[in-house]
Amino acid sequence: MDAAFIAERITELRLARNVSEYQMSLELGQSKGYVQGITSGKCLPSAKQLFNIADYFHLSVSEFFDDGKHDSPLVLEAIQALRQLSDDDVRLVLGLIHRIMQQPEP
C-alpha cells in the first residue's frame, strides 16, 4: 500500500458518503484543509488519525486497506448495526431481507 492508495480510498469512501473534504476534516476535528492535504498527496495521516478515518467510515483499519471491499457507507453502517444484535434478531432481519429480495419489481 502506498500514499496514493490511502488518498484514493479516502476519496472513494468520502464521495460514496457524499461529504466534502472540508466537512470531513472538520468532523474529524482537524483543520479545514486536512483531508485535502491527504488526498492531494501532500501529507499522510498518522497511525492514530488513520484509525479515526477508518472509524469515520464505520470500517476497521483492515477493512479500510482491503481494496476488494467496496461496500457503500450505508451497507457498512448496516453491517455494524447487525453486529450489535442478538442472533435471534439477526435471523429476523435476514428473513426480512430475503422476503424483500423475493418481491417482484413494480
WOUR-V567032 format. One record per residue. N is the residue number from 1. OMEGA is omega in whole degrees, -180 to 180 (NA if undefined). NEAR is the number of other C-alpha atoms within 10 Angstrom. Layout:
# WOUR-V567032
n:N omega:OMEGA near:NEAR
n:N omega:OMEGA near:NEAR
This chain:
# WOUR-V567032
n:1 omega:180 near:7
n:2 omega:-178 near:7
n:3 omega:-180 near:16
n:4 omega:178 near:14
n:5 omega:-179 near:13
n:6 omega:180 near:19
n:7 omega:-179 near:21
n:8 omega:-179 near:15
n:9 omega:178 near:18
n:10 omega:179 near:20
n:11 omega:179 near:19
n:12 omega:-178 near:14
n:13 omega:-179 near:19
n:14 omega:179 near:19
n:15 omega:178 near:14
n:16 omega:179 near:14
n:17 omega:179 near:13
n:18 omega:-180 near:10
n:19 omega:-179 near:13
n:20 omega:175 near:14
n:21 omega:-180 near:21
n:22 omega:-179 near:15
n:23 omega:180 near:15
n:24 omega:178 near:20
n:25 omega:-179 near:19
n:26 omega:180 near:15
n:27 omega:175 near:12
n:28 omega:-180 near:16
n:29 omega:-178 near:11
n:30 omega:177 near:14
n:31 omega:-174 near:12
n:32 omega:-179 near:16
n:33 omega:-175 near:14
n:34 omega:-177 near:20
n:35 omega:179 near:27
n:36 omega:177 near:18
n:37 omega:179 near:16
n:38 omega:-175 near:20
n:39 omega:177 near:20
n:40 omega:179 near:13
n:41 omega:-179 near:14
n:42 omega:-180 near:11
n:43 omega:177 near:14
n:44 omega:176 near:19
n:45 omega:173 near:17
n:46 omega:178 near:9
n:47 omega:179 near:10
n:48 omega:-179 near:8
n:49 omega:176 near:13
n:50 omega:174 near:16
n:51 omega:179 near:16
n:52 omega:179 near:18
n:53 omega:178 near:21
n:54 omega:179 near:18
n:55 omega:178 near:14
n:56 omega:-180 near:16
n:57 omega:180 near:18
n:58 omega:179 near:19
n:59 omega:166 near:19
n:60 omega:179 near:16
n:61 omega:179 near:15
n:62 omega:176 near:10
n:63 omega:177 near:13
n:64 omega:-177 near:22
n:65 omega:178 near:15
n:66 omega:-175 near:11
n:67 omega:174 near:11
n:68 omega:-177 near:8
n:69 omega:-177 near:9
n:70 omega:176 near:15
n:71 omega:178 near:11
n:72 omega:177 near:15
n:73 omega:179 near:19
n:74 omega:177 near:13
n:75 omega:179 near:12
n:76 omega:177 near:15
n:77 omega:178 near:14
n:78 omega:179 near:12
n:79 omega:179 near:13
n:80 omega:179 near:13
n:81 omega:179 near:11
n:82 omega:-180 near:15
n:83 omega:-179 near:10
n:84 omega:-178 near:10
n:85 omega:174 near:12
n:86 omega:178 near:9
n:87 omega:179 near:11
n:88 omega:180 near:9
n:89 omega:177 near:12
n:90 omega:177 near:15
n:91 omega:178 near:12
n:92 omega:180 near:11
n:93 omega:179 near:14
n:94 omega:176 near:13
n:95 omega:178 near:12
n:96 omega:178 near:12
n:97 omega:179 near:11
n:98 omega:179 near:11
n:99 omega:180 near:10
n:100 omega:-178 near:11
n:101 omega:-179 near:10
n:102 omega:-179 near:9
n:103 omega:177 near:8
n:104 omega:179 near:6
n:105 omega:-179 near:6
n:106 omega:NA near:3
